[in-house]
Amino acid sequence: MVLMMSSMHISTELLHLSTSSNGGWGGERVKFWEDKWIHDEVSLEVKYPRLFLISEQQNQLIQQMGGYKDGEWEWNLSWRRPLFDNEIAMAVNFLKDVERSVIQQNGRDAWVWMADPSGSYSVQSAYKVMRGSIVDGIKDRAFEELWQLKIPTKYAVFAWRRLRDRLPTRINLHRRQIDILDRHCPFCSREEEEEGHLFFHCNRIIRIWWESLSWVNKSAAFPKDPRQHFLQHGDILNEGRRVTRWKCWWVAVTWTIWQQRNTIVFSNETLDSNKLIGEAAFLLWTWLRHLEKDFFFHFNQWSSNLREGIV
C-alpha cells in the first residue's frame, strides 16, 4: 500500500512529457492548461491562474486549441470576458510562452519516466526513488531512515517532499515563476517563506525545537537544510524504540507546522504554539498505538509528560 500510493505522488515529479521525434509537440495527448508542456517546471494553469479561470477552453488538448492554416499553426484562444488592463502584460507573457513551442502537424507525444534510463516506469525504479536512491544508485541515509518509520502513507510522503524541498512555500512558488505578491513567512512576517526558515529558524517556531531538545538535555545549532535537520535530530538519540519515537516526533511537528501555516494563509488564523505542540503530540500518539504492541496509554495520561512519553 505504501509503495503504490507513494508512487502516485512521485509520478508528478518524475514523469515528463516528451516531444515527438522531430522536436515539436503533436498535442494530441497533452492538455493545454493542465499539463507541463511549456519550457518551465509548471503548467500554464499554475503559472497563469487568472487567465485559466477566464478561459473557455479548460481541459482541452493542445490540438483543440488551434489549427493549421496555410501550413502554419495558429492558436485560437477563447475567453469568457475581455481582458482587464492589469491582465494585458500577463497575457503578453502567456502568448510568448505558448508561441515558443512548435506544434507538429503529424507529431506524437509520450510520457517519459525519468527515474529509469529506458524512460519506462517500473515498480523497481519507483521503489528506489522512494527509498532515497538517486538514479545512479547512490543512496541517501535521510530517505532510508524516513521510510523505515512505517508511519501512515500521507505523512511519510509529506516528509519525503519536505526533505526534497518540494512543498509549495511562497519562495518555491516564486522560483516556479508563479506571481506571489507577498513572499514573507506567515508566522513572523519578517523573513521570506522558504522551508529552512518556515520549519526551523522562524523565531516563532524555533522555540518548539528548543523545547524538544530540552527533554533530552541537548542543545544544538539547527541547520536550514531539511535533510540535515532530520539527520541531526535522529542522531541525538541512539537507543532503539526511543530513536523511532524521536524521529516520528520530527515528522509530526513538521506536519503540524505546515497545517498551522495553511490555516493562517487560507483562513486568517493566528499561530498558537501550545496548540501546535498539542496537535503534534496527538498525532504521534495515534501512530504509537499502531507501531508499538505494548502501547496502551490514554492520551491524557501520555501527553501529561511529553518528556517521558516521547523519549
Secondary structure, DSSP 8 states (H G I E B T S, - for coil): -HHHHHHHHHHHHHEEEE--TTSSB--SS-BTTTS--SSSSS-HHHH-HHHHHHBS-TT-BGGGGEEEETTEEEE---BSS---GGGHHHHHHHHHHHHTS-B-TT---EEEETTSTTS---HHHHHHHHTTB-TTS-B-HHHHHHHTS---HHHHHHHHHHHTT-S--HHHHHHTT---S--B-TTTSSSB--HHIIIIISTTTHHHHHHHHHTTT------SSHHHHHHHHHHT--SHHHHHHHHHHHHHHHHHHHHHHHHHHHH-----HHHHHHHHHHHHHHHHHHH-TT----HHHHHTTHHHHH-
